[in-house]
């Protein structure tokens, strides 16, 4: 879970500067096959000539960040609801 949080933070930061520096994707170099699987689980696509180099488009990052924000938001609402009921 911590790896997801760190990766999501990096993706959020890339969105924050995307308009200023003109990026269209984030590229990562996975250190091993486990890392390749991790990135692919979140929508990264491997380059044809190097399966350990993967990319994720900014449009996909926006969807991923929004989806994670909704999940976090729903989780927070559920916690608040449970706290009130207790």
Phi, psi and omega in degrees: 000322181297323178298320179296317181297318179294316179296318179297321177298316178297320179293321177298319179295323178294323176296321183298327182256000186304315181288331182285324184246359173071041177272153179240349180200162173250133180246134178233151172248107182288138184281336180201182183293328177297319178293322177301313180297319179302308181296320179296327177300335181256016171098001178293148179243134180282146173290143183300326184268354180206100187292346177269353174259120184233159178223158177221124182289155179298325179296323177289323178299317178302316179295317180296315180295317179297316180297318180292324178295318178297316180298315179296319181296315178297318179299316180297317179298319179296319179296316179297317179300314180296321180296318180295320181291331181285000000 
